[in-house]
Amino acid sequence: MRTEWLGTLAATALVTVACGSISATPPSASGPAIRNLALVTLRGSNDIVVRDITDIDHPMTVSTLGQISMPMFVSGTELSYLDGSGLVRTPLSGSPKTVVSSQITGVFAWSPDGSAVVYATQSNSGTGLHQLNAGEDRLLGSTPGEGIGGCESIEGCAIANSLDFRLSYSPDGTSISLVTSGFGVGAFRLWSSDGKLVKTSDSQGETMSAWSGKSLYFRDSSGVEVWRDGTVSSFLPGVAWIKPKASPGGGQIVYSARDSDGWAHTYVVDTTTRNVREIKVGRSGAVFLTSRYVWYQGERACAPADGCGLQPPFHPLSGMTYIYDLQNGIETESDITAVFDVWPHPA
C-alpha cells in the first residue's frame, strides 16, 4: 500500500465534519424549517452531490457538483470549494460561482456566520495561518514544517492513527484553533476571532481535535484533554481517540479507538457526564449525519497482500458503509460512500 501524505490527509481530516438534527425544526413564526444537508458521494459515482437528509428514510439529491475539491458548507444555502481560481463560493445549485480568494489553495474553514474564512499556506519553512475578513487578509501566525513520509505497508503505518490537521472556528465564532500532528513537530494554536494568540505549543503531541460548545477537545500523550475558559483539564484519561466529530445538537462526540489487534471501535461520549457508549467494532471514520444518526465505514480482516503484520495498527476498509441509529441501536447499509461536510455544523 502506498499512502499519499500530508496535503491529502490534512484535507481529508478537515472536510469530514458533523451535521444537524434528525428531523427538520418545526416551522415557527421566526422562520422556516431547517434542512439537514450533506456533501457526499453515492455508490456508483465519484461526483459530489448535495443531499437533503432531513427525512433520513427519504433522502433527496439537491444538486450534483461533479468532482470538486474540498467542498464545504458556508451556510444552509451556500457552499464553497477549491478550483483553479482558488476558493469559490456558490449557491447549493453550484452556480453562479464567486471567487473568494485566489490565494486560498489548501486547507480552510469558515466562521459560523460565513463572514470570514481562515486558511493555511504551505512553504519550506512551515505553515502560515491567515484570516480573510471584510476584504482584509492578515497573517495570524505560523507553525514549523510538518515533515514528509509515507508507508509501504499497513504494518509500518502506525502514524496513521495520530496524523491529523484541524483548522476550525468554535461553534460560537469566538475562537480559532489549529491542532496538527505530522511527521515532524506537531503544533497547537488557539486564537481569539480578532487574531489574539491565546495558546501555543509545538512539542506536546496534541492531535485529533474537535470543538463542542465553547470547549476544544484534543488528544495528547495522556489521553483526551479539554480546553475550556482558558484552562486545560483531563477529559478521557488514557484514551487515544481517532477522528472525533461533534454532534450538531451539542453535548456529544463520536470517535474511534483501536484495540491491540488494530480493529476500530466506534464510541459516543457525552461531554457533560463523560459517559462513553460503544456502538460497533470494525467501524471507523464515524461522523454525525444528524444528532440521531451516525455514518461510518466498515473494516475487514487482513489478507496476505495487505501487508498487515502480526499486530496491524489498523485494518483495511471493507468497501461497505453504514448508518447507525443512536435511538434504537439499529445499523443499516448506506449508499453514501464518503462524507465531506454536513449542515448544520456542530454546535
Residue, then its C-alpha position, 0 to 999 in steps of 0.5 A: m500500500r502506498t499512502e499519499w501524505l500530508g496535503t491529502l490527509a490534512a484535507t481529508a481530516l478537515v472536510t469530514v465534519a458533523c451535521g444537524s438534527i434528525s428531523a427538520t425544526p418545526p416551522s415557527a413564526s421566526g422562520p422556516a424549517i431547517r434542512n439537514l444537508a450533506l456533501v457526499t458521494l453515492r455508490g456508483s459515482n465519484d461526483i459530489v452531490v448535495r443531499d437533503i437528509t432531513d427525512i433520513d428514510h427519504p433522502m433527496t439529491v439537491s444538486t450534483l457538483g461533479q468532482i470538486s475539491m474540498p467542498m464545504f458548507v458556508s451556510g444552509t444555502e451556500l457552499s464553497y470549494l477549491d478550483g483553479s481560481g482558488l476558493v469559490r463560493t456558490p449557491l447549493s445549485g453550484s452556480p453562479k460561482t464567486v471567487v473568494s480568494s485566489q490565494i486560498t489553495g489548501v486547507f480552510a474553514w469558515s466562521p459560523d456566520g460565513s463572514a470570514v474564512v481562515y486558511a493555511t499556506q504551505s512553504n519550506s519553512g512551515t505553515g502560515l495561518h491567515q484570516l480573510n475578513a471584510g476584504e482584509d487578509r492578515l497573517l495570524g501566525s505560523t507553525p514549523g514544517e510538518g515533515i514528509g513520509g509515507c508507508e509501504s505497508i499497513e504494518g509500518c503505518a502506525i502514524a496513521n492513527s495520530l496524523d491529523f490537521r484541524l483548522s476550525y472556528s468554535p461553534d460560537g465564532t469566538s475562537i480559532s484553533l489549529v491542532t496538527s500532528g505530522f511527521g515532524v513537530g506537531a503544533f497547537r494554536l488557539w486564537s481569539s476571532d480578532g487574531k489574539l494568540v491565546k495558546t501555543s505549543d509545538s512539542q506536546g503531541e496534541t492531535m485529533s481535535a474537535w470543538s463542542g460548545k465553547s470547549l476544544y477537545f484534543r488528544d495528547s500523550s495522556g489521553v483526551e484533554v479539554w480546553r475550556d475558559g482558558t484552562v486545560s483539564s483531563f477529559l478521557p484519561g488514557v484514551a487515544w481517540i481517532k477522528p472525533k466529530a461533534s454532534p450538531g445538537g451539542g453535548q456529544i462526540v463520536y470517535s474511534a479507538r483501536d484495540s491491540d489487534g488494530w480493529a476500530h471501535t466506534y464510541v459516543v461520549d457525552t461531554t457533560t457526564r463523560n459517559v462513553r457508549e460503544i456502538k460497533v467494532g470494525r467501524s471507523g471514520a464515524v461522523f454525525l449525519t444528524s444528532r440521531y444518526v451516525w455514518y461510518q465505514g466498515e473494516r475487514a480482516c487482513a489478507p496476505a497482500d495487505g501487508c498487515g503484520l502480526q499486530p496491524p495498527f489498523h485494518p483495511l476498509s471493507g468497501m461497505t458503509y453504514i448508518y447507525d441509529l443512536q435511538n434504537g441501536i439499529e445499523t443499516e447499509s448506506d449508499i453514501t460512500a464518503v462524507f465531506d461536510v454536513w449542515p448544520h455544523p456542530a454546535 
